[in-house]
Amino acid sequence: IAQSVEGYMFPDTYLIPKDATAGAVVNILRSTYERRFSQDLKSLAAEKGLTESDVVKLASILEREAKKYEDKRIVAGIMLKRLEAGWPLQVDATIQYALGYQSDTRSWWKQHLTFDDLKIDSPYNSYTNKGLPPTPISNPGLESIKAVVYADTSTPYWFYISDKQGNMHYGVTN
């Protein structure tokens, strides 16, 4: 898989000069990422055994999996517990990323996954592959990065699902 800047371009509101080149825009987004994902946060992550890459990959998944900060901290904790236990992450966002652009709905994120979708042959399939995906699947914001660094691994939860309103529901067993 080719080296990508995905995950390392900080999503924010920017004032971009109208004559800026694509390279200049990438540099602006990358330098904002470097400032926002501070050395203090990177050090805290390292104390927990997480590399910068680990944090960005997990945070990129959180961007798609949970809406509220506290939910992101709990979901991050669930994902970290699954990784430590040697379980597959089993998150729909990685499947949606692997499936790519959906021309029928003009969306990069398929709304309703099927059981066949969960069998896609891809290194991003977190149902069939253990560990983190090879690269981030989105550009995470600071809230998602912090949710990984400050993940709540103390909950008894190993499972979660969100309803149509984006409310999270947690479970101890499946």
Secondary structure, 3 states (H helix, E strand, C coil): CCCCCCCCCCCCCCCCCCCCCHHHHHHHHHHHHHHHCCHHHHHHHHHCCCCHHHHHHHHHHHHHHCCCHHHHHHHHHHHHHHHHHCCECCCHHHHHHHHCCECCCCECCCCCCCCCHHHCCCCCCCCCCECCCCCCCCCCCHHHHHHHHCCCCCCCCCEEEECCCCCEEEECCC
